[in-house]
Amino acid sequence: MSYLIAPSFIQNAGPMGILLIAVVVLVLFGRGKISSLMGEVGKGITAFKKGVNDGAKQLEDEASESAKDVTPDEDKDNKA
């Protein structure tokens, strides 16, 4: 079985290494591009959560519609 192993420079990246990577990314893409990218990521996460919640609600609605009435016939006659 093979596992995906991160390169050693990522495994050993301390706070200074992460800061260096952040500075390089900032220089390459610029502040405006990164902020718009993070905005798009946020919108994607929000849409994903909404889709998951809608799917769960739809499953619950379908389950409640298909639920059988298990009340015995005698009790149904008494309530009517």
Secondary structure, DSSP 8 states (H G I E B T S, - for coil): -------HHHHT--HHHHHHHHHHHHHHH-HHHHHHHHHHHHHHHHHHHHHHHHHHHHHHHHHHHH------HHHHHHH-
